[in-house]
Amino acid sequence: MAETLKKGSRVTGAAREKLAADLKKKYDSGASIRALAEETGRSYGFVHRMLSESGVTLRGRGGATRGKKAATG
């Protein structure tokens, strides 16, 4: 997993695919890019790029939507 990677080291091949899959799964279940960056010891930009490469539809700013009440404002 990401914790075994050296901070700042290049991630290539199978390790990169696994990291991308892990990030995608966590992001899809509601984790923020910033939280994922902190958890993996990577930069925000790195995590953002990995998610983009793995085909994730990135959420807009402001995090997860907060249900119907916020939408009627």
Secondary structure, 3 states (H helix, E strand, C coil): CHHHCCCCCCCCHHHHHHHHHHHHHHHHCCCCHHHHHHHHCCCHHHHHHHHHHCCCCCCCCCCCCCCHHHHCC
